[in-house]
Amino acid sequence: MGCVFEMTLVLTEISPFGIAMAADSAATITRRDVTRVLTGVRKLQVIEKLGAAISIWGAGEINDTDSDVWLDKFIRGRQNEYDSLESFATLLENELRRLVPRIDLEREPEGTIGFHLAGFVDLNGRKAPTFYHIHNGRSMKLEARGETVDGTMVNANHDILPEEACGFIDRGGIYVVHNGDYEIYKEVFNYLRGFFAEVERKTGGGMLIPYSVCLADREEWLRFQIATISALYSFAGLETPNGPVKLPTIGGPVTSLRISRQYGIESYVTRSSF
């Protein structure tokens, strides 16, 4: 078994402010029953031609190449073959179907590899955010719409249509997608949301957490979430074939970015500190 990103955390958010994305940089490697964690993986990358971005979770190798290296080469090397988010998603879907073996949905219903693809598109003269989740495994989002896909192979699932995105952001809504090792993340931040609501109540609305006035605030909020889980994991032990060891399997510097409808990609940074 080689490199995997399963113990990872990638977040994508669409809000009235724009699009924010973040990812940790750890990769878990198990060879000959020895498990190690390396950091510095570029799980979140920019697609400059489209003013969009893409992150990766799951399998750490594609076609015997580290997945982040493979993705970078795909973005730069296939530029003449895509000119929109839709054509990029389709191109990536076709290539992954060729390289990624079919899976057994009974054993791996959530899939083994996936990509968050987000950016803005034109919708009746308006810049509208949209989101594709390109992955194998079941698509809960499409199933909720009454659509079915063959989850044994990779599909370019258009989870958030631009019309849908405009609908919920016009109502002040926020849509967040999380993948990787997200169960502890969900438990922690579900609890914190309740705690923050209690703080707001006790202060008579005087303290709001998080309080955001711009897209940069949303980007930093995603960074905080990953940094918090990364810090918790730094104190945790992981069961391995050789017994429990301390392995920060969500960790390393956090990469984040933000995309606005006015300016496109405004920020793309990797740093260790929150």
C-alpha angles and dihedrals in degrees: 000000000000137000120336134180093201091115091059140106125220123172132191123184132188114194139153086272095057137258125330127181135181140176139178120236106226126120123192114218125190119184126160090355091303116120123201135169120221125188134205097070113150099226093158118055138172125240097208096185091060100032085237139115140222135198131192136218134175124025113046095205133056118185091347091306127110105265096234091050091047091050093050091051091047093052094048100033098049099044093120090058100058134049103163141033089257094053091045091051092049093047091050092046092053094047094048092048086058095048107030116072119233115265135221106250092202090062100031109025093158093052135240103252135025146165133209109215117185138166145118128286134183115266115179091324094317128108105238128185119236136181135207123192105201108192148114120253130058120329107220090181095056092041088057087057091051093253123130131204133183099258094189088081136039116281131187095230112193094213099170116035115203091245090054092047092052090049097057098036090052086058091049093256128153125211120200129187120194129183140172122045093353105146096091089041090056093047093049097047095041086057092045092050088058091047092049090050089053091050089052091049095048092049093047091245092311096122121045121184117220099021112182129185099166144016091265088063090055091050091051091047090057090047090051091052094052093042090052094052090043090054091050091050091052087068096044131095124224126211112238134171087264095050134272116329135174107258123161094213091172104048152086126094115336120236118208140167143176131214121198129193090233102048108013114221106018100170139016116171142154118201140150101224124069 
